[in-house]
Amino acid sequence: VALARPLGRALLAAAAGGVCIVLGAPLHWTLAVTGAVALGLAASALGVARAALEFLRETVEPLRPRSGLPRSRMTNLERELADLEALHRSAWLLVLKAAWAADQRRRNTLEAAMAKVRAGEAVVRITQKAVELLGPLGLSQEHLLEKWFRDAKVNDLYEGTGQINRLIVARQLLGYTRRQLS
């Protein structure tokens, strides 16, 4: 533990990697810190996903999607780029909603958990698909895409796995307690 200091009745500790742990805090404080960390991780994942999308788009510039075409006339690459962009934007909107709720000092546990799940799925799918579409170039260590692809899964592990965050979402939506849904 790098830093520990009392905060009211809680002890805030910053562990290696910048992960915050709250010990002995009231539940609403713990949820607030957990939501903030999940939100930061979701935003970070989407930054990696955005970089991968832009690298993919720059690399396939000659095959850049033609705007205004119906999906039936698009090439597979154009459809994939459109789908990946839609996935990124949907995750980004969840992050924005959770950040807005935090700015309004509203409880955002549900929104932060949803944002982290969606952003984690998005970064894995986007980096994986970018590597697939670029073939050997996607796995070349001369470009950062290969590293982003390897690092993408880490976003699922920090601050609880996607399955744990799905349980948080299910509890919030269905009104169950921890004992009823675990």
C-alpha positions as CSV (number, residue, x, y, z in Angstrom):
1,V,0.0,0.0,0.0
2,A,1.5,3.2,-1.2
3,L,-0.6,5.7,0.8
4,A,-3.0,5.3,3.6
5,R,-4.8,8.2,5.4
6,P,-7.9,8.5,7.5
7,L,-11.0,10.1,5.9
8,G,-13.7,10.5,8.5
9,R,-14.5,7.0,9.6
10,A,-12.9,5.4,6.5
11,L,-9.4,4.5,5.6
12,L,-8.5,5.3,2.0
13,A,-5.6,3.3,0.6
14,A,-4.0,3.6,-2.8
15,A,-2.5,0.2,-3.9
16,A,-0.1,-0.4,-6.7
17,G,-1.6,0.5,-10.1
18,G,-3.7,3.3,-8.6
19,V,-6.6,1.1,-7.4
20,C,-8.4,2.6,-4.5
21,I,-9.5,0.5,-1.6
22,V,-11.9,1.7,1.1
23,L,-11.7,-0.1,4.4
24,G,-14.2,0.3,7.2
25,A,-16.2,2.9,5.4
26,P,-20.0,3.3,5.3
27,L,-21.5,1.4,2.3
28,H,-22.4,4.6,0.4
29,W,-18.8,5.8,0.6
30,T,-17.5,2.5,-0.6
31,L,-19.9,2.5,-3.6
32,A,-19.0,6.0,-4.5
33,V,-15.3,5.3,-4.6
34,T,-15.9,2.0,-6.4
35,G,-18.1,3.8,-9.0
36,A,-15.4,6.4,-9.5
37,V,-12.7,3.8,-10.1
38,A,-15.0,1.8,-12.4
39,L,-15.8,4.9,-14.4
40,G,-12.1,5.8,-14.7
41,L,-11.3,2.3,-15.9
42,A,-14.1,2.4,-18.4
43,A,-12.9,5.7,-19.8
44,S,-9.4,4.4,-20.0
45,A,-10.6,1.3,-21.9
46,L,-12.4,3.4,-24.4
47,G,-9.3,5.5,-24.9
48,V,-7.5,2.3,-26.0
49,A,-10.4,1.3,-28.1
50,R,-10.5,4.7,-29.8
51,A,-6.8,4.5,-30.6
52,A,-7.2,1.0,-32.1
53,L,-10.1,2.2,-34.2
54,E,-8.2,5.2,-35.5
55,F,-5.1,3.1,-36.2
56,L,-7.3,0.6,-38.1
57,R,-8.9,3.4,-40.1
58,E,-5.6,5.0,-41.0
59,T,-4.1,1.7,-42.0
60,V,-6.9,0.8,-44.4
61,E,-7.3,4.4,-45.7
62,P,-7.5,3.2,-49.4
63,L,-10.5,1.1,-48.5
64,R,-12.1,3.8,-46.3
65,P,-15.9,3.4,-46.1
66,R,-18.0,5.4,-48.6
67,S,-20.6,7.4,-46.8
68,G,-24.3,7.1,-47.6
69,L,-24.3,3.5,-48.8
70,P,-27.0,1.1,-47.5
71,R,-25.5,-1.8,-45.5
72,S,-26.3,-4.2,-48.3
73,R,-23.8,-2.4,-50.6
74,M,-21.0,-2.1,-48.1
75,T,-17.9,-4.3,-48.1
76,N,-17.2,-6.5,-45.1
77,L,-14.5,-4.1,-44.0
78,E,-16.9,-1.1,-44.1
79,R,-19.5,-3.0,-42.1
80,E,-17.0,-4.1,-39.5
81,L,-15.8,-0.5,-39.1
82,A,-19.3,0.8,-38.8
83,D,-20.2,-1.9,-36.2
84,L,-17.0,-1.2,-34.2
85,E,-17.7,2.5,-34.2
86,A,-21.2,2.0,-33.0
87,L,-20.0,-0.3,-30.2
88,H,-17.5,2.3,-29.1
89,R,-20.1,5.1,-29.2
90,S,-22.6,3.1,-27.2
91,A,-20.0,2.4,-24.5
92,W,-18.9,6.1,-24.5
93,L,-22.5,7.2,-23.9
94,L,-22.7,5.0,-20.8
95,V,-19.5,6.5,-19.5
96,L,-20.8,10.0,-20.1
97,K,-24.1,9.2,-18.3
98,A,-22.2,7.8,-15.3
99,A,-19.9,10.8,-15.3
100,W,-22.8,13.2,-15.5
101,A,-24.5,11.4,-12.5
102,A,-21.2,11.7,-10.5
103,D,-20.9,15.4,-11.4
104,Q,-24.5,15.9,-10.1
105,R,-23.5,14.1,-6.9
106,R,-26.0,11.4,-7.6
107,R,-25.4,7.7,-6.9
108,N,-24.1,6.2,-10.0
109,T,-23.2,2.6,-9.0
110,L,-25.5,1.1,-11.6
111,E,-24.3,3.4,-14.4
112,A,-20.6,3.0,-13.5
113,A,-20.9,-0.8,-13.4
114,M,-22.8,-0.8,-16.8
115,A,-20.2,1.5,-18.3
116,K,-17.3,-0.7,-17.1
117,V,-18.9,-3.9,-18.4
118,R,-19.7,-2.3,-21.8
119,A,-16.3,-0.5,-22.1
120,G,-14.5,-3.7,-21.2
121,E,-16.4,-5.7,-23.9
122,A,-15.9,-2.9,-26.4
123,V,-12.1,-2.6,-26.0
124,V,-11.6,-6.4,-26.3
125,R,-13.8,-6.7,-29.3
126,I,-12.4,-3.6,-31.1
127,T,-8.8,-4.5,-30.6
128,Q,-9.4,-8.2,-31.4
129,K,-11.3,-7.3,-34.6
130,A,-8.6,-4.7,-35.6
131,V,-5.9,-7.4,-35.3
132,E,-8.0,-9.8,-37.3
133,L,-8.7,-7.3,-40.1
134,L,-5.1,-6.2,-40.4
135,G,-3.7,-9.8,-40.3
136,P,0.0,-10.0,-39.8
137,L,0.3,-6.3,-39.6
138,G,-2.0,-6.3,-36.6
139,L,0.3,-8.6,-34.7
140,S,3.5,-6.7,-35.6
141,Q,5.3,-5.4,-32.6
142,E,6.3,-2.4,-34.7
143,H,2.8,-0.9,-34.0
144,L,1.0,-0.4,-30.7
145,L,-2.1,-2.3,-31.8
146,E,-0.5,-5.6,-30.7
147,K,0.1,-4.2,-27.2
148,W,-3.4,-2.8,-27.0
149,F,-4.8,-6.1,-28.0
150,R,-2.8,-7.9,-25.2
151,D,-3.7,-5.2,-22.6
152,A,-7.4,-5.0,-23.5
153,K,-8.4,-8.0,-21.3
154,V,-6.8,-6.3,-18.2
155,N,-9.7,-3.8,-18.2
156,D,-12.0,-6.7,-17.4
157,L,-9.9,-7.7,-14.3
158,Y,-9.3,-4.3,-12.6
159,E,-12.0,-3.3,-10.1
160,G,-13.9,-6.6,-10.4
161,T,-14.4,-8.8,-13.4
162,G,-17.2,-8.2,-15.9
163,Q,-19.1,-11.0,-14.2
164,I,-19.0,-9.2,-10.8
165,N,-20.1,-6.0,-12.4
166,R,-23.0,-7.8,-14.1
167,L,-24.0,-9.0,-10.6
168,I,-23.9,-5.4,-9.4
169,V,-26.1,-4.4,-12.3
170,A,-28.5,-7.3,-11.8
171,R,-28.9,-6.5,-8.1
172,Q,-29.5,-2.8,-8.8
173,L,-32.1,-3.5,-11.5
174,L,-33.9,-6.3,-9.8
175,G,-33.7,-4.9,-6.2
176,Y,-32.0,-8.0,-4.8
177,T,-29.6,-8.0,-1.8
178,R,-26.2,-9.5,-2.0
179,R,-27.5,-12.7,-0.3
180,Q,-30.4,-13.1,-2.7
181,L,-28.2,-12.8,-5.8
182,S,-24.7,-14.0,-5.5
